[in-house]
Amino acid sequence: MPDQLSITFAGPHNPRRHYARVEGSPRLQRLLRVLLDGQWHSTRDLSLRCECYSVGASIQELRDERNGCIIEARHTAHGGHQRWEYRLTYCPERLREFMEGR
């Protein structure tokens, strides 16, 4: 059994859910600021660094077509513990420019 599973997903918009736009959400701005380094980050790391306690849901909001980010996810095993990690692979230019101005 492999010790790592990688997933790339830019999910379709779910009309039954409300997704925030980065420009109006300090929570998504904190998360995106960390992810912009292009490195892998664990759910715990993102939760602590971004004061974001629903990391998976927030990742999905960044992936929504209104924000347009592409974020890879992988499931890894470290010291007998399983965890999810995330890495930003694409961020629309308009969001990069917005974040640079903050």
For each residue, the residues with C-beta under 8 A, 3 or more apart:
1:
2: 5
3: 76 77
4: 74 75 76 77
5: 2 74 75
6: 72 73 74
7: 72 73 74
8: 70 72 73 89
9: 63 70 71 73
10: 63 65 68 69 70 90
11: 14 60 63 64
12: 65
13: 19 64 65 66
14: 11 17 19
15:
16:
17: 14
18:
19: 13 14 60 61 64 66 67
20: 24 25 27 28 61
21: 24 25 28 66 67
22: 25 28 29 32 62 67 95 98 99
23: 98
24: 20 21
25: 20 21 22 28 29 61
26: 29 30
27: 20 30 31 50 51 52 58
28: 20 21 22 25 31 32 58 61 62 67
29: 22 25 26 32 33 99 102
30: 26 27 33 34 49 50 51 52
31: 27 28 34 35 46 50 52 55 58 59 62
32: 22 28 29 35 36 62 69 88 91 95 99
33: 29 30 36 50 99 102
34: 30 31 37 41 46 49 50
35: 31 32 38 41 46 62 69 71 86 87 88 91
36: 32 33 88 91 96 99
37: 34
38: 35 87 88 89
39: 87
40: 74 85 86 87
41: 34 35 45 46 49 85 86 87
42: 45 46 83 84 85
43: 46 47 55 56 83 84 85 86
44: 47 48 83
45: 41 42 48 49
46: 31 34 35 41 42 43 49 50 52 55 86
47: 43 44 50 51 52 53 55
48: 44 45 51
49: 30 34 41 45 46
50: 27 30 31 33 34 46 47 55 58
51: 27 30 47 48
52: 27 30 31 46 47 55 58
53: 47
54: 57 58
55: 31 43 46 47 50 52 58 59 86
56: 43 59 60 84
57: 54 60 61
58: 27 28 31 50 52 54 55 61 62
59: 31 55 56 62 63 71 73 86
60: 11 19 56 57 63 64
61: 19 20 25 28 57 58 64 67
62: 22 28 31 32 35 58 59 67 69 71 88
63: 9 10 11 59 60 67 69 70 71
64: 11 13 19 60 61 67 68
65: 10 12 13 68
66: 13 19 21
67: 19 21 22 28 61 62 63 64 92 95
68: 10 64 65 90 91 92 95
69: 10 32 35 62 63 88 90 91 92 95
70: 8 9 10 63 88 89 90
71: 9 35 59 62 63 86 87 88 89
72: 6 7 8 86 87 89
73: 6 7 8 9 59 84 85 86
74: 4 5 6 7 40 84 85 87
75: 4 5 82 83 84 85
76: 3 4 82 83 84 85
77: 3 4 80 81 82 83
78: 81 83
79:
80: 77
81: 77 78
82: 75 76 77
83: 42 43 44 75 76 77 78
84: 42 43 56 73 74 75 76
85: 40 41 42 43 73 74 75 76
86: 35 40 41 43 46 55 59 71 72 73
87: 35 38 39 40 41 71 72 74
88: 32 35 36 38 62 69 70 71 91
89: 8 38 70 71 72
90: 10 68 69 70
91: 32 35 36 68 69 88 95 96
92: 67 68 69 95 96
93: 96 97
94: 97 98
95: 22 32 67 68 69 91 92 98 99
96: 36 91 92 93 99 100
97: 93 94 100 101
98: 22 23 94 95 101 102
99: 22 29 32 33 36 95 96 102
100: 96 97
101: 97 98
102: 29 33 98 99
